Amino acid sequence: MDEKVGKTIVGGEAAGKRLDHWLISTFPYHSRNEWQKNIHSGLLLVNEKKVLPSYKLKNGDTVSYKPVKEEPSVDFNFEIIHEEEEFLIVNKPADLPCHPAGPYFKNTLWFGLRKKYGEIFIVNRLDRETSGITIAAKNASASAKFADLFSSEKGKISKEYIAIVHGYFPEHLEAEGFLCQDKNSEIRKKRKFVHEKVEDDGKYESCFTQFSLLSKAGDLSVVLAQPTTGRLHQIRATLCSLGFPVVGDKLYGVDDKLYLKFIEGTLDDEDLKRLVIGRQALHASKISFVSPFDGKPAEFACNPGGEMAELVKFSPGKF
């Protein structure tokens, strides 16, 4: 949709499609359920009128989307570290969502890139507070080719992350097991890592991460994480379950009650001291793959910056 007025004119193959089906295929930053809620609430209109999600689009229809809440401020200092005809490699700062979700729409990496490049598809979505390498495809075909690379069954892409954790980490550690809901937490979305399935109910996802100690800084450790699988919150949840919570992480850090206070806006000075820094200390530092466009090996890397860099004094090229 047009970034200034939030409108788009329907044409071509969109004509005849259900409104909600067209929205999730064209603007996948919301789920079908989220788009349906926006339609019912009147945030999304067709020809400036409320319609049902089942409305059949016609050529020339004007679809407008008007998010109403003021968005939280973010850090828009992202860096384009490589550009090709089909894709971009971006160094995303902490405190910048990759994609529209919740209260964020314009204050996202996706929207910031669209202003310059037009159509953009974020390939590997990092958590808002995770910094580092993000791939942005410039068209749907390129996005599909990268999706194939990221398929865990094909193993055509490798990723490395740097994390700063509490505790004295061993030289090497392999974590093979499963991720599932942490039923001991008040926070429904929190996950935990287990070596074996120990419950009959619940959903389990297999995962595997290799960890190596890079350096120590007082009672903190700098750790290299190399995930073979790409599960939701995999590195953060695994480290927390192993007893090495990520510094600054409200959900998977020293106390997940800090996450609830963060959501409520009630973190106090003592809470901030426990967090150590204001962001989760996780950075996507390297990505390697065989290009799906020319068949050549490609590798991109960048060191952490900001609070994470200051905490352990990363030097250029150190890792």
N, C-alpha and C positions, 0 to 999 in steps of 0.2 A: 504494500500500500504506500501511497505517496507519503514521504516522511514529514511534510509540512502540514498537510490538511487531513491525513489519514484516510484518503479515498483512493479507490481504484475503479476503473471502468471495465466491465465484464465484456469479453469478446472471445471469439475462437472456440476452442474445445470446451470452455467453461460453460457455455450455454447448454441448458438442459440438465445440469448437475444440481444435486441438492446443495444448498448453501453450506451446511456444516461439512459435507464431504469435500467440497471445493476448498474450504478454508484450511482443513488439516493437510491437504495435499499441496497447497500453495504457500501457506504460512504455518509451517509445522512447529513454531515456537510455543504454541498452545496445543494441548490435547483436544480431542473432539469434545470431551465433557466440558473443558474450560471454555471452548468456543460456544457451546450451547448455552452455558450460563451467561456469557456476554451477550448473546442474541436475546435471551429471555429478559435480561436486565435492561435492554435498550442501549447498551454501549456500542453495539454493532447494528447498523441500520442499512436497509436497502432502499435507495431512492428517498432517503431521509424519513423512512417509515419503519416501524417495528414489524418484523415478520417472524415466522416460525423457522426453526432449524431445517425443516423439510422443504422450505421454499425452493422452487425450481428456478434457477437463474436464467435470465434472458439476455440476449445481445443488447448492449447499451445500458444495462443496469449499473447504477452507481452504488458501490458498497463502501460504507464509511465506518471507521472504527475510532472511537473517542474515549480513550482511557481517562478517567477523571481524577485519580489521586495524584498528588505531587510526588514525584519519585525521589527516593533518597539520593544524596550526592554520591559520586563515585570518582575513581581515579582514571581519567581518560588518557593517561600518558603511556599508551601502548606504542610499541615500536615494530615497524615492518622490517624484519631482518633478511627477508628474501622474497622476491616476486618473480613469478613466471606467468605465462599466458593463461594457465588454467587454475593457478592457486597462489595463495600467500602463506608465508610463514611469519607468525606474529609472536612477539614477546609480550604476553599479557601481564599487566601489573596485578598485584593483589587489590582487592576491593573494586573489582570490575566484573560483573556477571558476563558470561559468554553470550547468553541467550535470554530473550524476554521470559520472565517468570515472576509470579507474585507481583510486587509493586514496581518491578523494573520492566521498562519497554524501550524508551529512548536512551536511557542510561545503561547501555549494554555494548559490548564489543561488536555484536552483530549490527546494531544500528549505526554505531560509529563508522564501521567499514562501509556500510551501504551508502553513506553520504558521499563517499568518493568513488566507490566501485560499482554501485548499483546492486544487482542480484548477488547475494552472498549466502553461502551455506557453511556454518561452523561444523567442522568435521569431528574434532575431539574436544568435547566440552569439559573444561576444568571447573572445579568449584569456584565460587566467587572469590574466596580468600586464597586460593592456590594460584601462584604466579607461574609464568613460563610459557613454553612453546605450545602454540595453538595453530592448527592448520585451518585455513578458510578457503573453501573451493569457490571459484567464480561462476560456476554454473552447475545445473543439476547432474549433468553427465560426469563431470569431474568429481562431484560429491559421491556419486554411486561407485566410482572407481576407488576412491579412498575408503568407502565403507567396506569394500571387498578386502582391502589391505588390513583393515582393523578387525576383520573376522578372526576370532580366537582359533577357529579350526584351521585357518590357512597359515597363520604365523608368519605373515609377510612383513611385519613391522615390529620394531623394538623400541622401547621407551625407557628412559631413566629419569628418576626423580631424586632430588636432594631434600632430606628432612632433618630438622633439628628436634631431638627428642630429650625428654628427661631421663636421667639414669646413665649407667655405664654400659654401653652396648658391646656385645661380643664382636670379635673380628669378622666372623661370618655367621649367617643364620639363614636357613631355608624354611619358609613357612608354606607348607602344603596342607590344604584342608578345605574348609567350607566357611562361607559367610551366611549368617542367618540373623533374624531379628533378635536384638538383645532384650529379652523379656524382663530383665531385672531393672531396666531403665524406664523412667517415666516418659521418655521421648520415643514415640512410636517408630520414627524413622531411623533410630540408632541401630547399628548392626554390630555383630561381634564375630570374631574368628574362632573357629573350633577345629581341632585336628580330626575329629570323627563326628558323625551324626549321633547325637545323644538324645534326641527327642523324636517322638513319632509324628508330631504335628509341626507345621511351619514349613517354609520354603528354604531349601539349602542350595547354594551356588558354589560349585567347586572353584578354587582359586589357588594360585601359586605365585609367591613373590620371593626373590632372592635379595637379601640385605647384606651390605658390607659396611664396616666402620671406616669412615674417612678421616675423622679427627675427633679430639675431645676438647671441650671448652668448659673447664670447671666441672660442675656436675651435669653438664649437658653433653650430648654426643651428636656429631654430624654423620648422617647415615645416607648411603646410596641405596636406593630401592629400584629393583628391576622386576617389574610385574610381567609375568607371562600371560596372565589373563587380565581382562579389563572390567572388573566388577565395580559397582557403585561403592564408593568410599573404601575401596579395597586396602590401600596403603594405610590410611588413617585408622580404620577399624582393626586391621591386623596388628599394627604397632601398639595400639591401646590394649588389646587383648593379651599381647605378649608382655605387658608391663612397662612399655616405653612410650608413654603418651606424647603426642606431638605438641611442642611448645606453642602456646597461643591458641590452641584449638579449643573452642568453646564446647563442642560436642564430644570429641574424642580426646580431650586433654585430661588434666588432673581431676576434674570434677564436672560431670555433665549438667549439674545444676546451674553452672555458669551460663550454659546455653539458654536456659529458661530465663535467667535474669537479663541476659543480653536481649532476648526477644521482648521482654517487658520494659527494657530501657532502664534497669535498676542496678547495673553494675556499679560498685563503689570502688574506692581507692584500693582497698584490700583485695578485692577481686582482680583488679588490674595488675596488682603485684603478682598474684598467683599465675596469671596468664603470661607474664613476662613481657610479651609484645602484643600489639593490637590485632595481629593477623595470625592465621595458622601457618606455621613455619614449614611449608611444603611447596616445592618449586619443580616444575617440569623442566629438567635441565637439558635433555637430549632426545632426539628422535631420529631414527634411521629406517630407511626403506628403499626398495627398488622402485623407481618412479614408474607409475602405471602409464605414463605418457611417452617416455623415450627409452625405458628399460634400463636406465643407468642408476647406479647406487647413489643415494642422496643421504646426507647427514647434516643436521643442524643442532647447534648447542648454544646455550647462554647461561651465564651465572646468575644467581639470585641477586636482587637489589634491595633497596629500602631497609626496613627494620631487620629483615632476616640477614642481610649482608652485614649490617652494623653489629648484630649480636655476636657473630663469630669471626668478623673481619675477613670476609672472602677477598682473595686477591685475584686480579684478572688472570684467567687461564689456569687457576689452581686446580680446578676439577674438570 
